[in-house]
């Protein structure tokens, strides 16, 4: 798989995935960085630890999407 990558950097990044016995991703991987690694991550962490209620978290995540 990674032998077809366009350069050494991409080949190096793909190596672990190409040789792994399992590979997982979640919905946040398809979200813009500001959401997936930002508001979604923080919101879900806050909700899971009980520092924020679900409605508040979802409203913040929805509001952070780029227009």
HELIX and SHEET records of a PDB file:
HELIX    1   1 UNK A    2  UNK A    4  5                                   3    
HELIX    2   2 UNK A    8  UNK A   19  1                                  12    
HELIX    3   3 UNK A   27  UNK A   30  5                                   4    
HELIX    4   4 UNK A   33  UNK A   34  1                                   2    
HELIX    5   5 UNK A   35  UNK A   39  3                                   5    
HELIX    6   6 UNK A   40  UNK A   49  1                                  10    
HELIX    7   7 UNK A   54  UNK A   64  1                                  11    
END                                                                             
